[in-house]
């Protein structure tokens, strides 16, 4: 696959500007519509690892609980440590306390949602319940 940085930058920027004024429900629906269940699983786990790193959870524990490589977790840790980190800003916007242990923080999963071990299964069920079909590839 050829990486087109101009295409990536233009489209990510356009989506960010469009999402800036959208409500949380619309953004959630958009993401479930745009992403496949496996992509949703990957993004959800990456966000979970950012929250765990910020809470001080050891990297090996995060790797074991989320089934992620230490390489991905190390990358997340490096990004979180950067001055002006977008991760820190998103944690603040999400209302996630960086100082509280992960077990004591507010769960970001809707209360009505079952606690799936496989985030992809939750994403697929969530999308099905809301009538959101995955985006067709190549269309």
ChimeraX commands (.cxc) that place a marker at each C-alpha (Angstrom):
marker #1 position 0.00,0.00,0.00 radius 0.5
marker #1 position 1.35,3.41,-0.97 radius 0.5
marker #1 position 1.24,6.00,1.79 radius 0.5
marker #1 position 0.04,9.40,0.56 radius 0.5
marker #1 position 0.84,11.89,3.33 radius 0.5
marker #1 position -0.98,14.76,1.59 radius 0.5
marker #1 position -4.16,12.68,1.27 radius 0.5
marker #1 position -3.87,11.57,4.89 radius 0.5
marker #1 position -3.31,15.10,6.19 radius 0.5
marker #1 position -6.11,16.64,4.14 radius 0.5
marker #1 position -8.68,14.02,5.11 radius 0.5
marker #1 position -7.76,13.73,8.79 radius 0.5
marker #1 position -7.88,17.54,9.06 radius 0.5
marker #1 position -11.24,17.68,7.28 radius 0.5
marker #1 position -12.72,15.03,9.59 radius 0.5
marker #1 position -11.34,16.80,12.67 radius 0.5
marker #1 position -12.96,20.08,11.60 radius 0.5
marker #1 position -16.28,18.36,10.88 radius 0.5
marker #1 position -16.24,16.46,14.18 radius 0.5
marker #1 position -15.36,19.57,16.16 radius 0.5
marker #1 position -18.98,20.71,16.15 radius 0.5
marker #1 position -20.62,17.26,16.19 radius 0.5
marker #1 position -22.08,15.84,19.37 radius 0.5
marker #1 position -20.69,12.75,21.09 radius 0.5
marker #1 position -23.49,10.49,19.78 radius 0.5
marker #1 position -22.87,11.59,16.19 radius 0.5
marker #1 position -19.12,11.11,16.53 radius 0.5
marker #1 position -19.65,7.64,18.01 radius 0.5
marker #1 position -22.01,6.67,15.17 radius 0.5
marker #1 position -19.56,8.06,12.62 radius 0.5
marker #1 position -16.66,6.04,14.03 radius 0.5
marker #1 position -18.67,2.80,14.12 radius 0.5
marker #1 position -19.79,3.45,10.54 radius 0.5
marker #1 position -16.32,4.35,9.28 radius 0.5
marker #1 position -14.31,1.61,10.97 radius 0.5
marker #1 position -14.49,-2.16,10.74 radius 0.5
marker #1 position -14.97,-4.11,14.00 radius 0.5
marker #1 position -11.26,-4.97,14.05 radius 0.5
marker #1 position -10.29,-1.31,13.50 radius 0.5
marker #1 position -12.70,-0.30,16.28 radius 0.5
marker #1 position -11.11,-2.93,18.53 radius 0.5
marker #1 position -7.62,-1.59,17.77 radius 0.5
marker #1 position -8.53,2.05,18.42 radius 0.5
marker #1 position -10.43,1.21,21.62 radius 0.5
marker #1 position -7.47,-0.76,22.95 radius 0.5
marker #1 position -5.05,2.03,22.08 radius 0.5
marker #1 position -7.19,4.57,23.96 radius 0.5
marker #1 position -7.44,2.13,26.89 radius 0.5
marker #1 position -3.66,1.78,26.97 radius 0.5
marker #1 position -3.22,5.57,27.04 radius 0.5
marker #1 position -5.54,5.76,30.07 radius 0.5
marker #1 position -3.71,2.90,31.79 radius 0.5
marker #1 position -0.29,4.46,31.17 radius 0.5
marker #1 position -1.52,7.79,32.53 radius 0.5
marker #1 position -2.79,5.97,35.62 radius 0.5
marker #1 position 0.64,4.44,36.17 radius 0.5
marker #1 position -0.25,0.85,35.34 radius 0.5
marker #1 position 2.91,-1.15,34.55 radius 0.5
marker #1 position 3.43,-1.74,30.82 radius 0.5
marker #1 position 3.61,-5.53,31.15 radius 0.5
marker #1 position 0.29,-5.55,33.00 radius 0.5
marker #1 position -1.29,-3.44,30.24 radius 0.5
marker #1 position 0.12,-5.78,27.59 radius 0.5
marker #1 position -1.35,-8.79,29.36 radius 0.5
marker #1 position -4.79,-7.29,30.05 radius 0.5
marker #1 position -5.30,-5.74,26.61 radius 0.5
marker #1 position -3.39,-8.27,24.52 radius 0.5
marker #1 position -1.12,-5.58,23.03 radius 0.5
marker #1 position 2.56,-5.67,22.22 radius 0.5
marker #1 position 5.02,-3.88,24.46 radius 0.5
marker #1 position 6.08,-1.94,21.35 radius 0.5
marker #1 position 2.61,-0.34,21.04 radius 0.5
marker #1 position 2.53,0.41,24.74 radius 0.5
marker #1 position 6.01,1.95,24.66 radius 0.5
marker #1 position 4.95,4.14,21.73 radius 0.5
marker #1 position 1.90,5.29,23.70 radius 0.5
marker #1 position 4.08,6.02,26.70 radius 0.5
marker #1 position 6.50,8.11,24.61 radius 0.5
marker #1 position 3.63,10.09,23.08 radius 0.5
marker #1 position 2.13,10.73,26.52 radius 0.5
marker #1 position 5.47,12.10,27.80 radius 0.5
marker #1 position 5.88,14.63,24.98 radius 0.5
marker #1 position 5.51,18.29,25.88 radius 0.5
marker #1 position 2.07,19.48,24.76 radius 0.5
marker #1 position 1.00,15.87,24.25 radius 0.5
marker #1 position -2.33,15.51,22.38 radius 0.5
marker #1 position -2.88,12.41,24.53 radius 0.5
marker #1 position -2.78,14.50,27.72 radius 0.5
marker #1 position -5.20,17.01,26.20 radius 0.5
marker #1 position -7.62,14.23,25.22 radius 0.5
marker #1 position -7.40,12.70,28.69 radius 0.5
marker #1 position -8.35,16.09,30.12 radius 0.5
marker #1 position -11.18,16.58,27.63 radius 0.5
marker #1 position -12.47,13.07,28.40 radius 0.5
marker #1 position -12.44,13.83,32.13 radius 0.5
marker #1 position -10.11,10.94,32.84 radius 0.5
marker #1 position -8.15,11.45,36.04 radius 0.5
marker #1 position -4.51,10.73,35.35 radius 0.5
marker #1 position -3.72,10.31,39.03 radius 0.5
marker #1 position -6.40,7.80,39.97 radius 0.5
marker #1 position -5.69,4.06,39.69 radius 0.5
marker #1 position -7.42,2.51,36.67 radius 0.5
marker #1 position -9.78,0.53,38.91 radius 0.5
marker #1 position -11.05,3.74,40.58 radius 0.5
marker #1 position -11.59,5.81,37.45 radius 0.5
marker #1 position -14.94,6.34,35.84 radius 0.5
marker #1 position -15.58,3.59,33.28 radius 0.5
marker #1 position -15.88,5.04,29.79 radius 0.5
marker #1 position -18.01,2.10,28.63 radius 0.5
marker #1 position -21.76,2.87,28.68 radius 0.5
marker #1 position -23.39,1.44,31.81 radius 0.5
marker #1 position -25.78,-0.58,29.66 radius 0.5
marker #1 position -22.93,-2.22,27.72 radius 0.5
marker #1 position -21.72,-5.65,28.78 radius 0.5
marker #1 position -18.08,-5.88,29.85 radius 0.5
marker #1 position -16.73,-7.80,26.86 radius 0.5
marker #1 position -13.16,-9.08,27.09 radius 0.5
marker #1 position -13.00,-8.72,23.32 radius 0.5
marker #1 position -13.63,-5.07,22.53 radius 0.5
marker #1 position -14.31,-6.00,18.90 radius 0.5
marker #1 position -17.30,-8.12,20.00 radius 0.5
marker #1 position -18.68,-5.16,21.93 radius 0.5
marker #1 position -18.16,-2.90,18.91 radius 0.5
marker #1 position -19.94,-5.32,16.59 radius 0.5
marker #1 position -22.89,-5.74,18.96 radius 0.5
marker #1 position -23.06,-1.99,19.64 radius 0.5
marker #1 position -23.10,-1.22,15.91 radius 0.5
marker #1 position -25.76,-3.87,15.27 radius 0.5
marker #1 position -28.00,-2.58,18.07 radius 0.5
marker #1 position -27.84,0.94,16.65 radius 0.5
marker #1 position -28.41,-0.20,13.08 radius 0.5
marker #1 position -24.96,0.97,12.06 radius 0.5
marker #1 position -23.52,-1.10,9.27 radius 0.5
marker #1 position -19.78,-1.30,8.71 radius 0.5
marker #1 position -18.52,0.77,5.81 radius 0.5
marker #1 position -18.15,-1.29,2.62 radius 0.5
marker #1 position -14.58,-1.51,1.43 radius 0.5
marker #1 position -13.77,-0.71,-2.17 radius 0.5
marker #1 position -17.12,0.95,-2.79 radius 0.5
marker link #1:1,2 radius 0.2
marker link #1:2,3 radius 0.2
marker link #1:3,4 radius 0.2
marker link #1:4,5 radius 0.2
marker link #1:5,6 radius 0.2
marker link #1:6,7 radius 0.2
marker link #1:7,8 radius 0.2
marker link #1:8,9 radius 0.2
marker link #1:9,10 radius 0.2
marker link #1:10,11 radius 0.2
marker link #1:11,12 radius 0.2
marker link #1:12,13 radius 0.2
marker link #1:13,14 radius 0.2
marker link #1:14,15 radius 0.2
marker link #1:15,16 radius 0.2
marker link #1:16,17 radius 0.2
marker link #1:17,18 radius 0.2
marker link #1:18,19 radius 0.2
marker link #1:19,20 radius 0.2
marker link #1:20,21 radius 0.2
marker link #1:21,22 radius 0.2
marker link #1:22,23 radius 0.2
marker link #1:23,24 radius 0.2
marker link #1:24,25 radius 0.2
marker link #1:25,26 radius 0.2
marker link #1:26,27 radius 0.2
marker link #1:27,28 radius 0.2
marker link #1:28,29 radius 0.2
marker link #1:29,30 radius 0.2
marker link #1:30,31 radius 0.2
marker link #1:31,32 radius 0.2
marker link #1:32,33 radius 0.2
marker link #1:33,34 radius 0.2
marker link #1:34,35 radius 0.2
marker link #1:35,36 radius 0.2
marker link #1:36,37 radius 0.2
marker link #1:37,38 radius 0.2
marker link #1:38,39 radius 0.2
marker link #1:39,40 radius 0.2
marker link #1:40,41 radius 0.2
marker link #1:41,42 radius 0.2
marker link #1:42,43 radius 0.2
marker link #1:43,44 radius 0.2
marker link #1:44,45 radius 0.2
marker link #1:45,46 radius 0.2
marker link #1:46,47 radius 0.2
marker link #1:47,48 radius 0.2
marker link #1:48,49 radius 0.2
marker link #1:49,50 radius 0.2
marker link #1:50,51 radius 0.2
marker link #1:51,52 radius 0.2
marker link #1:52,53 radius 0.2
marker link #1:53,54 radius 0.2
marker link #1:54,55 radius 0.2
marker link #1:55,56 radius 0.2
marker link #1:56,57 radius 0.2
marker link #1:57,58 radius 0.2
marker link #1:58,59 radius 0.2
marker link #1:59,60 radius 0.2
marker link #1:60,61 radius 0.2
marker link #1:61,62 radius 0.2
marker link #1:62,63 radius 0.2
marker link #1:63,64 radius 0.2
marker link #1:64,65 radius 0.2
marker link #1:65,66 radius 0.2
marker link #1:66,67 radius 0.2
marker link #1:67,68 radius 0.2
marker link #1:68,69 radius 0.2
marker link #1:69,70 radius 0.2
marker link #1:70,71 radius 0.2
marker link #1:71,72 radius 0.2
marker link #1:72,73 radius 0.2
marker link #1:73,74 radius 0.2
marker link #1:74,75 radius 0.2
marker link #1:75,76 radius 0.2
marker link #1:76,77 radius 0.2
marker link #1:77,78 radius 0.2
marker link #1:78,79 radius 0.2
marker link #1:79,80 radius 0.2
marker link #1:80,81 radius 0.2
marker link #1:81,82 radius 0.2
marker link #1:82,83 radius 0.2
marker link #1:83,84 radius 0.2
marker link #1:84,85 radius 0.2
marker link #1:85,86 radius 0.2
marker link #1:86,87 radius 0.2
marker link #1:87,88 radius 0.2
marker link #1:88,89 radius 0.2
marker link #1:89,90 radius 0.2
marker link #1:90,91 radius 0.2
marker link #1:91,92 radius 0.2
marker link #1:92,93 radius 0.2
marker link #1:93,94 radius 0.2
marker link #1:94,95 radius 0.2
marker link #1:95,96 radius 0.2
marker link #1:96,97 radius 0.2
marker link #1:97,98 radius 0.2
marker link #1:98,99 radius 0.2
marker link #1:99,100 radius 0.2
marker link #1:100,101 radius 0.2
marker link #1:101,102 radius 0.2
marker link #1:102,103 radius 0.2
marker link #1:103,104 radius 0.2
marker link #1:104,105 radius 0.2
marker link #1:105,106 radius 0.2
marker link #1:106,107 radius 0.2
marker link #1:107,108 radius 0.2
marker link #1:108,109 radius 0.2
marker link #1:109,110 radius 0.2
marker link #1:110,111 radius 0.2
marker link #1:111,112 radius 0.2
marker link #1:112,113 radius 0.2
marker link #1:113,114 radius 0.2
marker link #1:114,115 radius 0.2
marker link #1:115,116 radius 0.2
marker link #1:116,117 radius 0.2
marker link #1:117,118 radius 0.2
marker link #1:118,119 radius 0.2
marker link #1:119,120 radius 0.2
marker link #1:120,121 radius 0.2
marker link #1:121,122 radius 0.2
marker link #1:122,123 radius 0.2
marker link #1:123,124 radius 0.2
marker link #1:124,125 radius 0.2
marker link #1:125,126 radius 0.2
marker link #1:126,127 radius 0.2
marker link #1:127,128 radius 0.2
marker link #1:128,129 radius 0.2
marker link #1:129,130 radius 0.2
marker link #1:130,131 radius 0.2
marker link #1:131,132 radius 0.2
marker link #1:132,133 radius 0.2
marker link #1:133,134 radius 0.2
marker link #1:134,135 radius 0.2
marker link #1:135,136 radius 0.2
marker link #1:136,137 radius 0.2
marker link #1:137,138 radius 0.2
marker link #1:138,139 radius 0.2
view
